[in-house]
Amino acid sequence: MPPVFSPNQIQRIADCSLLQHFWTQSPPPENAVSRAILKTIRQLHAGGGPHRLNLPATLRILAQQLPADLPAAGITAARDIVARYHRQLRSEWAQIIASNEPLAMNLPLPHGVIRCETVIHRLDKTADGGITAIKLIPTEKPAAPIESDSIEATMLHALTAAAYPHRRPVRVAFRWLRYDRTDTLELSENIYRRNLHRLKTRMQAWLDGEILARPGLHCETCPFKGAGCPLYPESPY
């Protein structure tokens, strides 16, 4: 069985293998509110969408998922996110092909094979016969727009294209629910192949034992600044 990675893990390794090393040793705590919102949306999808599961019922599901000690302001914010998504889904439901769908594929490397697995939140058909893989991001604040060199987007593209070979073009969308923002990316064949070459090279280096700090835009949000990274040592002051 080849080693298994998620698109997020592959992105971290491609960015900075030291970041992934730290992440495996001491993963940052999971956002409990984001997890609760995604669980609620998963049940909304599985329950037949907003036309079958109304908003009060959906909010009751959310209440069961949220942490018991969450302050009132946090509860209100989570309810607002779910309510907005529920309203949007009423007009979007007809275009959804699948939701909460597990996808996997083997990816050959220069000297081996890895397996990429993930669960796609939504797969939507488009008017031109294509398909869009949508990743829902409940509470995190969006940074810079998703660029065409995104390794995570490339792997989501590859997984979707492999599972739905008769639907083209393939697009990838990141939707930040709290901020009502969606970035959609369509990779050209040249960019897609360039990204695949980069990620295969970096993944092979990881499997060969490379742990290397690579500076870049990812450093801005890295949780390990001052916590072991030699590029950003802990300040003595």
Secondary structure, 3 states (H helix, E strand, C coil): CCCEECHHHHHHHHHCHHHHHHHHHCCCCCCHHHHHHHHHHHHHHHCCCCCCCCHHHHHHHHHHHCCCCCCHHHHHHHHHHHHHHHHHHHHHHHHEEEEEEEEEEEEEECCEEEEEEEEEEEEEECCCCCEEEEEEECCCCCCCCCCCCCHHHHHHHHHHHHHCCCCCCEEEEEEECCCCEEEEECCCHHHHHHHHHHHHHHHHHHHCCCCCCCCCHHHHHCCCCCCCCCCCCCCCC
